[in-house]
Amino acid sequence: MARIVGVNIPDEKRMEIALTYIFGIGRALSGKILYKLNIDKDTLAKDLTTEEINNLKNEIEKNYKIEGELKHEVRMNIRRLKEIGCYRGLRHQKGLPARGQRTKTNTRTVRGNVRKTMGSGKRSVEKT
């Protein structure tokens, strides 16, 4: 199992997919990295040579924010939004969606309105 920037890369996956196990690298970025290093994206991770693995490590560490550094930056951005008291910051504080999603139906668990089965959270109408 290859280890790149502190993350174990699965052996039986294609390199294009295997690189996405690193936080901050998606499909598009993994494709760009592999193209830049002339590594076939259909190559399995176990078939890489040590030279290719070292090239991958160097490229990713030097040119991209990933894992801990990226998580720290995101955390600091959210903290800044909370401190200045903007709308997005308030939504983060309350634990609600910050990007305009509807909350009437889709964020029940966040709002504390958990319905296990159909009709269990609704009030029954008393008939007289």
HUGIBEL-V143179 format. One record per residue. N is the residue number from 1. OMEGA is omega in radians with two decimals (999 if undefined). Layout:
# HUGIBEL-V143179
N | OMEGA
N | OMEGA
This chain:
# HUGIBEL-V143179
1 | 3.13
2 | 3.14
3 | -3.13
4 | -3.12
5 | 3.04
6 | -3.13
7 | 3.08
8 | 3.13
9 | -3.11
10 | -3.06
11 | -2.99
12 | 3.14
13 | 3.00
14 | -3.06
15 | 3.13
16 | -3.14
17 | -3.07
18 | -3.14
19 | -3.14
20 | 3.06
21 | 3.09
22 | -3.13
23 | 3.14
24 | 3.09
25 | 3.09
26 | -3.11
27 | -3.08
28 | -3.11
29 | 3.11
30 | 3.09
31 | 3.12
32 | -3.13
33 | -3.12
34 | 3.11
35 | -3.13
36 | -3.11
37 | 3.14
38 | 3.06
39 | 3.14
40 | -3.08
41 | 3.10
42 | 3.11
43 | 3.07
44 | -3.08
45 | -3.12
46 | -3.10
47 | 3.14
48 | 3.04
49 | 3.13
50 | 3.10
51 | 3.12
52 | 3.11
53 | 3.11
54 | 3.09
55 | 3.09
56 | 3.14
57 | -3.10
58 | -3.12
59 | -3.09
60 | -3.10
61 | -3.06
62 | -2.91
63 | -3.03
64 | 2.99
65 | -3.11
66 | 3.06
67 | -3.00
68 | -3.12
69 | 3.14
70 | 3.11
71 | 3.12
72 | 3.14
73 | 3.12
74 | 3.13
75 | 3.14
76 | 3.10
77 | 3.12
78 | 3.11
79 | 3.11
80 | 3.12
81 | 3.12
82 | -3.08
83 | -3.12
84 | 3.02
85 | 3.13
86 | -3.07
87 | -3.14
88 | 3.11
89 | 3.11
90 | 3.11
91 | 3.08
92 | -3.14
93 | -3.11
94 | -3.13
95 | -3.14
96 | 3.13
97 | -3.07
98 | -3.02
99 | 2.98
100 | 3.11
101 | 3.12
102 | -3.11
103 | -3.09
104 | -3.07
105 | -2.91
106 | -3.11
107 | -3.06
108 | -3.07
109 | 3.11
110 | -3.11
111 | 3.14
112 | -3.12
113 | -3.06
114 | 3.07
115 | -3.09
116 | -3.14
117 | -3.12
118 | 3.05
119 | -3.06
120 | -3.13
121 | -3.09
122 | 3.07
123 | 3.07
124 | -3.14
125 | -3.13
126 | 3.11
127 | 3.14
128 | 999
